[in-house]
Amino acid sequence: MWLLLLDDEVPPKVLRSRRPDTVVWSSLWKKRPDAVIRFDLPRDKGGYGTDLRWTLEVDEPLPDDGLVGHMCKRLNELINANLRCSFGQ
């Protein structure tokens, strides 16, 4: 399983999606239930795959730099490391 959550995190829910290129998750963080993660999945320029961009969106008041750094690091770990490493297993 690739979605290995920390004690201060909760499993996300899909809030909305638009096939084939957008998915929005609910927050992973108990401290910031307003945070959402938007995944944009455009086709790559060669037409043979998909690029992935995730965007963290939060309401005011904005979290301090330390919390933003933590949230971004966690998304990098979950999406760019854990999920990627789960392919082919």
Buried (B, 14 or more C-beta within 10 A) or exposed (E): EBEEEEEEBEEBEEEEEEEEEEBBBBBBBEEBEEBBBBBBBEEEEEEEEEEBEBEBEBEEEEBEEEBBEBBEEBBEBBBEEBEEEEEEE
